[in-house]
Amino acid sequence: MPPGTVDCRITVEICWIVHTCSREAVAGLVIYKTASPIIMAESSKAGPGAGWRILWAIGTALLVQVLVLAAATMPVLMGWLALANATTDRPLARAVAFSLAVAPSYAVFALLLMGASAASTRLLGWKSPPDAEMPLDRVGWPLLGWVRYMVAIHVVRVFAGLLLKGSPLWTAYLRLAGARLGRRVYVNSLAVSDYNLLEFGDGVVIGADVHIAGHTVERGTVKTARVRLGRNVLIGIGSVIDIGVEAGDGCHIAALSFVPKYMKLEAGATYAGTPVRRVDTGAPRSRPPA
């Protein structure tokens, strides 16, 4: 093969990637500019400056996620370019190498994405404010900061969650993103959010499709509160845990149960139902707070 062919191919590939990214960035900018007048008009009822606050939140959220995804993608991309360079004269070896590299590349991307995203939210101070009430129609800065945090963790759920949920690596990411978790905690659900409002003791196990969030929306207002689970708490598949819930050590919540907001569950007890009640033999029924 003539000298310089490999460099030319790599240059072409890089140019194609830059072109594609630039095209997507321009498309995003066009959408952003097109939506700006609509957002300004619709947000006028929220008071002066609401439209600009929304545009700023959208713009900064988009920019940060683009940078985070780029940071996670670049090392993988450079590895693929190096692999292409090493197998230029061997088409079969290149095909085999690329085929074997797909799964590890995605795993590396997912790990880098979790680290970059958690670092960005910590650096920027994006999180769910505790014990807050944020009216949706006022579009205040606390609400918009919470929205940006939710966008950041959702991006990680989409690109990395399906691969790593339920593993110690996913638990480590939740800690980096703000959750206070003890040892041997396993979270096998992607319907968990508001990480900085979650406090789990040692040995907590969260089953598949369990919904745990530090926020709820009532009558046009986002309300937040911490969720505290003691040591060795087990939550069964498909259960819903509302804001402000506290579960004592060794508490078990059966599958497909609903725990209303601010309910306190006794240590060592077993609960089931919608809403939950204590189902231990001879135990009194537990009622949600008024």
Secondary structure as a PSIPRED ss2 file (coil, helix, strand):
# PSIPRED VFORMAT (PSIPRED V4.0)

   1 M C   1.000  0.000  0.000
   2 P C   1.000  0.000  0.000
   3 P C   1.000  0.000  0.000
   4 G C   1.000  0.000  0.000
   5 T H   0.000  1.000  0.000
   6 V H   0.000  1.000  0.000
   7 D H   0.000  1.000  0.000
   8 C H   0.000  1.000  0.000
   9 R H   0.000  1.000  0.000
  10 I H   0.000  1.000  0.000
  11 T H   0.000  1.000  0.000
  12 V H   0.000  1.000  0.000
  13 E H   0.000  1.000  0.000
  14 I H   0.000  1.000  0.000
  15 C H   0.000  1.000  0.000
  16 W H   0.000  1.000  0.000
  17 I H   0.000  1.000  0.000
  18 V H   0.000  1.000  0.000
  19 H H   0.000  1.000  0.000
  20 T H   0.000  1.000  0.000
  21 C H   0.000  1.000  0.000
  22 S H   0.000  1.000  0.000
  23 R H   0.000  1.000  0.000
  24 E H   0.000  1.000  0.000
  25 A H   0.000  1.000  0.000
  26 V H   0.000  1.000  0.000
  27 A H   0.000  1.000  0.000
  28 G H   0.000  1.000  0.000
  29 L H   0.000  1.000  0.000
  30 V H   0.000  1.000  0.000
  31 I H   0.000  1.000  0.000
  32 Y H   0.000  1.000  0.000
  33 K H   0.000  1.000  0.000
  34 T H   0.000  1.000  0.000
  35 A H   0.000  1.000  0.000
  36 S H   0.000  1.000  0.000
  37 P H   0.000  1.000  0.000
  38 I H   0.000  1.000  0.000
  39 I H   0.000  1.000  0.000
  40 M H   0.000  1.000  0.000
  41 A H   0.000  1.000  0.000
  42 E H   0.000  1.000  0.000
  43 S C   1.000  0.000  0.000
  44 S H   0.000  1.000  0.000
  45 K H   0.000  1.000  0.000
  46 A H   0.000  1.000  0.000
  47 G C   1.000  0.000  0.000
  48 P C   1.000  0.000  0.000
  49 G C   1.000  0.000  0.000
  50 A H   0.000  1.000  0.000
  51 G H   0.000  1.000  0.000
  52 W H   0.000  1.000  0.000
  53 R H   0.000  1.000  0.000
  54 I H   0.000  1.000  0.000
  55 L H   0.000  1.000  0.000
  56 W H   0.000  1.000  0.000
  57 A H   0.000  1.000  0.000
  58 I H   0.000  1.000  0.000
  59 G H   0.000  1.000  0.000
  60 T H   0.000  1.000  0.000
  61 A H   0.000  1.000  0.000
  62 L H   0.000  1.000  0.000
  63 L H   0.000  1.000  0.000
  64 V H   0.000  1.000  0.000
  65 Q H   0.000  1.000  0.000
  66 V H   0.000  1.000  0.000
  67 L H   0.000  1.000  0.000
  68 V H   0.000  1.000  0.000
  69 L H   0.000  1.000  0.000
  70 A H   0.000  1.000  0.000
  71 A H   0.000  1.000  0.000
  72 A H   0.000  1.000  0.000
  73 T H   0.000  1.000  0.000
  74 M H   0.000  1.000  0.000
  75 P H   0.000  1.000  0.000
  76 V H   0.000  1.000  0.000
  77 L H   0.000  1.000  0.000
  78 M H   0.000  1.000  0.000
  79 G H   0.000  1.000  0.000
  80 W H   0.000  1.000  0.000
  81 L H   0.000  1.000  0.000
  82 A H   0.000  1.000  0.000
  83 L H   0.000  1.000  0.000
  84 A H   0.000  1.000  0.000
  85 N H   0.000  1.000  0.000
  86 A H   0.000  1.000  0.000
  87 T C   1.000  0.000  0.000
  88 T C   1.000  0.000  0.000
  89 D C   1.000  0.000  0.000
  90 R C   1.000  0.000  0.000
  91 P H   0.000  1.000  0.000
  92 L H   0.000  1.000  0.000
  93 A H   0.000  1.000  0.000
  94 R H   0.000  1.000  0.000
  95 A H   0.000  1.000  0.000
  96 V H   0.000  1.000  0.000
  97 A H   0.000  1.000  0.000
  98 F H   0.000  1.000  0.000
  99 S H   0.000  1.000  0.000
 100 L H   0.000  1.000  0.000
 101 A H   0.000  1.000  0.000
 102 V H   0.000  1.000  0.000
 103 A H   0.000  1.000  0.000
 104 P H   0.000  1.000  0.000
 105 S H   0.000  1.000  0.000
 106 Y H   0.000  1.000  0.000
 107 A H   0.000  1.000  0.000
 108 V H   0.000  1.000  0.000
 109 F H   0.000  1.000  0.000
 110 A H   0.000  1.000  0.000
 111 L H   0.000  1.000  0.000
 112 L H   0.000  1.000  0.000
 113 L H   0.000  1.000  0.000
 114 M H   0.000  1.000  0.000
 115 G H   0.000  1.000  0.000
 116 A H   0.000  1.000  0.000
 117 S H   0.000  1.000  0.000
 118 A H   0.000  1.000  0.000
 119 A H   0.000  1.000  0.000
 120 S H   0.000  1.000  0.000
 121 T H   0.000  1.000  0.000
 122 R H   0.000  1.000  0.000
 123 L H   0.000  1.000  0.000
 124 L H   0.000  1.000  0.000
 125 G C   1.000  0.000  0.000
 126 W C   1.000  0.000  0.000
 127 K C   1.000  0.000  0.000
 128 S C   1.000  0.000  0.000
 129 P C   1.000  0.000  0.000
 130 P C   1.000  0.000  0.000
 131 D C   1.000  0.000  0.000
 132 A C   1.000  0.000  0.000
 133 E E   0.000  0.000  1.000
 134 M E   0.000  0.000  1.000
 135 P E   0.000  0.000  1.000
 136 L C   1.000  0.000  0.000
 137 D C   1.000  0.000  0.000
 138 R C   1.000  0.000  0.000
 139 V C   1.000  0.000  0.000
 140 G C   1.000  0.000  0.000
 141 W H   0.000  1.000  0.000
 142 P H   0.000  1.000  0.000
 143 L H   0.000  1.000  0.000
 144 L H   0.000  1.000  0.000
 145 G H   0.000  1.000  0.000
 146 W H   0.000  1.000  0.000
 147 V H   0.000  1.000  0.000
 148 R H   0.000  1.000  0.000
 149 Y H   0.000  1.000  0.000
 150 M H   0.000  1.000  0.000
 151 V H   0.000  1.000  0.000
 152 A H   0.000  1.000  0.000
 153 I H   0.000  1.000  0.000
 154 H H   0.000  1.000  0.000
 155 V H   0.000  1.000  0.000
 156 V H   0.000  1.000  0.000
 157 R H   0.000  1.000  0.000
 158 V H   0.000  1.000  0.000
 159 F H   0.000  1.000  0.000
 160 A H   0.000  1.000  0.000
 161 G H   0.000  1.000  0.000
 162 L H   0.000  1.000  0.000
 163 L H   0.000  1.000  0.000
 164 L H   0.000  1.000  0.000
 165 K C   1.000  0.000  0.000
 166 G C   1.000  0.000  0.000
 167 S C   1.000  0.000  0.000
 168 P H   0.000  1.000  0.000
 169 L H   0.000  1.000  0.000
 170 W H   0.000  1.000  0.000
 171 T H   0.000  1.000  0.000
 172 A H   0.000  1.000  0.000
 173 Y H   0.000  1.000  0.000
 174 L H   0.000  1.000  0.000
 175 R H   0.000  1.000  0.000
 176 L H   0.000  1.000  0.000
 177 A C   1.000  0.000  0.000
 178 G C   1.000  0.000  0.000
 179 A C   1.000  0.000  0.000
 180 R E   0.000  0.000  1.000
 181 L E   0.000  0.000  1.000
 182 G C   1.000  0.000  0.000
 183 R C   1.000  0.000  0.000
 184 R C   1.000  0.000  0.000
 185 V C   1.000  0.000  0.000
 186 Y E   0.000  0.000  1.000
 187 V E   0.000  0.000  1.000
 188 N C   1.000  0.000  0.000
 189 S C   1.000  0.000  0.000
 190 L C   1.000  0.000  0.000
 191 A C   1.000  0.000  0.000
 192 V E   0.000  0.000  1.000
 193 S C   1.000  0.000  0.000
 194 D C   1.000  0.000  0.000
 195 Y H   0.000  1.000  0.000
 196 N H   0.000  1.000  0.000
 197 L H   0.000  1.000  0.000
 198 L E   0.000  0.000  1.000
 199 E E   0.000  0.000  1.000
 200 F E   0.000  0.000  1.000
 201 G C   1.000  0.000  0.000
 202 D C   1.000  0.000  0.000
 203 G C   1.000  0.000  0.000
 204 V C   1.000  0.000  0.000
 205 V E   0.000  0.000  1.000
 206 I E   0.000  0.000  1.000
 207 G C   1.000  0.000  0.000
 208 A C   1.000  0.000  0.000
 209 D C   1.000  0.000  0.000
 210 V C   1.000  0.000  0.000
 211 H E   0.000  0.000  1.000
 212 I E   0.000  0.000  1.000
 213 A C   1.000  0.000  0.000
 214 G C   1.000  0.000  0.000
 215 H E   0.000  0.000  1.000
 216 T E   0.000  0.000  1.000
 217 V E   0.000  0.000  1.000
 218 E E   0.000  0.000  1.000
 219 R C   1.000  0.000  0.000
 220 G C   1.000  0.000  0.000
 221 T E   0.000  0.000  1.000
 222 V E   0.000  0.000  1.000
 223 K E   0.000  0.000  1.000
 224 T E   0.000  0.000  1.000
 225 A C   1.000  0.000  0.000
 226 R C   1.000  0.000  0.000
 227 V E   0.000  0.000  1.000
 228 R E   0.000  0.000  1.000
 229 L E   0.000  0.000  1.000
 230 G C   1.000  0.000  0.000
 231 R C   1.000  0.000  0.000
 232 N C   1.000  0.000  0.000
 233 V C   1.000  0.000  0.000
 234 L E   0.000  0.000  1.000
 235 I E   0.000  0.000  1.000
 236 G C   1.000  0.000  0.000
 237 I C   1.000  0.000  0.000
 238 G C   1.000  0.000  0.000
 239 S C   1.000  0.000  0.000
 240 V E   0.000  0.000  1.000
 241 I E   0.000  0.000  1.000
 242 D C   1.000  0.000  0.000
 243 I C   1.000  0.000  0.000
 244 G C   1.000  0.000  0.000
 245 V C   1.000  0.000  0.000
 246 E E   0.000  0.000  1.000
 247 A E   0.000  0.000  1.000
 248 G C   1.000  0.000  0.000
 249 D C   1.000  0.000  0.000
 250 G C   1.000  0.000  0.000
 251 C C   1.000  0.000  0.000
 252 H E   0.000  0.000  1.000
 253 I E   0.000  0.000  1.000
 254 A C   1.000  0.000  0.000
 255 A C   1.000  0.000  0.000
 256 L C   1.000  0.000  0.000
 257 S C   1.000  0.000  0.000
 258 F E   0.000  0.000  1.000
 259 V E   0.000  0.000  1.000
 260 P C   1.000  0.000  0.000
 261 K C   1.000  0.000  0.000
 262 Y C   1.000  0.000  0.000
 263 M C   1.000  0.000  0.000
 264 K E   0.000  0.000  1.000
 265 L E   0.000  0.000  1.000
 266 E C   1.000  0.000  0.000
 267 A C   1.000  0.000  0.000
 268 G C   1.000  0.000  0.000
 269 A C   1.000  0.000  0.000
 270 T E   0.000  0.000  1.000
 271 Y E   0.000  0.000  1.000
 272 A E   0.000  0.000  1.000
 273 G C   1.000  0.000  0.000
 274 T C   1.000  0.000  0.000
 275 P C   1.000  0.000  0.000
 276 V C   1.000  0.000  0.000
 277 R E   0.000  0.000  1.000
 278 R E   0.000  0.000  1.000
 279 V C   1.000  0.000  0.000
 280 D C   1.000  0.000  0.000
 281 T C   1.000  0.000  0.000
 282 G C   1.000  0.000  0.000
 283 A C   1.000  0.000  0.000
 284 P C   1.000  0.000  0.000
 285 R C   1.000  0.000  0.000
 286 S C   1.000  0.000  0.000
 287 R C   1.000  0.000  0.000
 288 P C   1.000  0.000  0.000
 289 P C   1.000  0.000  0.000
 290 A C   1.000  0.000  0.000
